[in-house]
Amino acid sequence: MEVERMQTLVASMDGKGPAEALYAVAELQKEVERTEASLVRQARQAGLSWEAIALCLGVSKQAVHRKYGKR
């Protein structure tokens, strides 16, 4: 996980103009997406069901399977 990278991006928004802050938010979203995908992979390898992963992410089983099931 790139927690430090996320913290750096969040901190970089302080005192910035809207355009710079939006750039940081876009980068943060990409980082969160990569981290989520990695954690879903780890969860599946550890034996968690799609239903359990969906519960953790607050989405339906179908949504999480559609997003990550074919990877």
Residue frames relative to the residue before (quaternion, step in Angstrom):
aa qw qx qy qz dx dy dz
M 1.0000 0.0000 0.0000 0.0000 0.00 0.00 0.00
E 0.3182 -0.7509 0.5541 0.1668 3.50 -1.06 0.76
V 0.0101 0.8390 -0.5425 0.0398 3.56 0.75 1.06
E 0.6410 0.5259 -0.3307 0.4508 3.57 0.94 -0.82
R 0.6324 0.5263 -0.3262 0.4655 3.58 1.00 -0.82
M 0.6543 0.5055 -0.3104 0.4691 3.59 0.97 -0.85
Q 0.6459 0.5132 -0.3218 0.4647 3.57 0.95 -0.84
T 0.6370 0.5266 -0.3204 0.4629 3.58 0.99 -0.82
L 0.6636 0.5028 -0.3057 0.4619 3.58 0.94 -0.87
V 0.6475 0.5042 -0.3212 0.4726 3.58 0.95 -0.84
A 0.6705 0.4978 -0.2992 0.4616 3.59 0.90 -0.91
S 0.6425 0.5489 -0.3320 0.4192 3.58 1.06 -0.68
M 0.5849 0.5917 -0.3724 0.4113 3.60 1.22 -0.26
D 0.5618 0.6272 -0.3843 0.3785 3.58 1.15 -0.56
G 0.8607 0.1241 -0.1075 0.4819 3.52 -0.88 0.97
K 0.5421 0.6140 -0.4045 0.4068 3.56 1.23 0.18
G 0.5579 -0.5698 0.4754 0.3715 3.52 -1.28 0.30
P 0.7122 -0.4755 0.2982 0.4216 3.56 -1.23 0.30
A 0.6575 0.5139 -0.3290 0.4421 3.61 0.90 -0.82
E 0.6746 0.4866 -0.2968 0.4691 3.60 0.90 -0.88
A 0.6451 0.5127 -0.3140 0.4716 3.56 1.04 -0.80
L 0.6398 0.5170 -0.3268 0.4654 3.60 1.00 -0.74
Y 0.6055 0.5383 -0.3481 0.4716 3.57 1.04 -0.71
A 0.6619 0.5007 -0.3005 0.4700 3.58 0.91 -0.90
V 0.6371 0.5220 -0.3265 0.4636 3.60 0.99 -0.80
A 0.6446 0.5176 -0.3200 0.4628 3.59 0.95 -0.87
E 0.6595 0.4891 -0.3052 0.4824 3.60 0.96 -0.81
L 0.6328 0.5290 -0.3247 0.4629 3.57 1.02 -0.79
Q 0.6362 0.5240 -0.3284 0.4614 3.60 0.97 -0.81
K 0.6421 0.5147 -0.3217 0.4683 3.60 0.97 -0.82
E 0.6612 0.5076 -0.3013 0.4630 3.56 0.95 -0.88
V 0.6421 0.5092 -0.3191 0.4761 3.59 0.98 -0.82
E 0.6389 0.5299 -0.3222 0.4551 3.60 0.97 -0.84
R 0.6590 0.4951 -0.3080 0.4752 3.59 0.94 -0.87
T 0.6601 0.5089 -0.3027 0.4622 3.57 0.95 -0.88
E 0.6425 0.5203 -0.3239 0.4600 3.58 0.95 -0.86
A 0.6548 0.5131 -0.3165 0.4560 3.59 0.88 -0.91
S 0.6531 0.5134 -0.3079 0.4638 3.57 0.96 -0.86
L 0.6833 0.4843 -0.2876 0.4646 3.58 0.92 -0.88
V 0.6132 0.5246 -0.3512 0.4748 3.59 1.06 -0.68
R 0.6263 0.5288 -0.3300 0.4683 3.61 0.98 -0.82
Q 0.6688 0.4979 -0.2956 0.4663 3.57 0.90 -0.96
A 0.6448 0.5281 -0.3161 0.4531 3.57 0.98 -0.85
R 0.6580 0.4955 -0.3101 0.4748 3.60 0.95 -0.84
Q 0.6561 0.5065 -0.3106 0.4654 3.58 0.98 -0.84
A 0.6703 0.4802 -0.2864 0.4880 3.58 1.17 -0.59
G 0.6138 -0.6041 0.3290 0.3873 3.58 1.30 0.01
L 0.4281 0.6904 -0.4856 0.3229 3.60 1.18 0.15
S 0.4492 -0.6788 0.5158 0.2672 3.55 -1.07 0.77
W 0.6380 -0.4969 0.4095 0.4223 3.55 -1.29 0.29
E 0.6223 0.5529 -0.3383 0.4390 3.58 1.05 -0.73
A 0.6635 0.4977 -0.3021 0.4699 3.60 0.95 -0.86
I 0.6481 0.5070 -0.3158 0.4725 3.57 0.98 -0.85
A 0.6415 0.5285 -0.3183 0.4560 3.57 0.96 -0.89
L 0.6318 0.5340 -0.3275 0.4565 3.57 0.98 -0.83
C 0.6537 0.5161 -0.3050 0.4619 3.58 0.96 -0.87
L 0.7386 0.4177 -0.2207 0.4810 3.57 1.00 -0.85
G 0.4340 -0.7243 0.4423 0.3025 3.58 1.26 -0.17
V 0.5875 0.5247 -0.3837 0.4819 3.56 1.11 0.75
S 0.6218 -0.5297 0.4009 0.4147 3.56 -1.26 0.06
K 0.6361 -0.5187 0.4112 0.3965 3.53 -1.28 0.43
Q 0.6433 0.5313 -0.3178 0.4505 3.56 1.00 -0.81
A 0.6520 0.5252 -0.3178 0.4449 3.58 0.96 -0.85
V 0.6972 0.4580 -0.2867 0.4712 3.59 0.85 -0.90
H 0.6452 0.5076 -0.3275 0.4678 3.59 1.02 -0.71
R 0.6319 0.5301 -0.3234 0.4639 3.57 1.02 -0.81
K 0.7023 0.4768 -0.2671 0.4562 3.58 0.96 -0.86
Y 0.8378 0.2163 -0.0611 0.4975 3.58 0.88 -0.95
G 0.5184 0.7087 -0.3851 0.2840 3.58 1.21 -0.36
K 0.7425 0.4153 -0.2316 0.4717 3.59 1.02 -0.61
R 0.4961 0.6670 -0.4224 0.3614 3.59 1.25 0.13
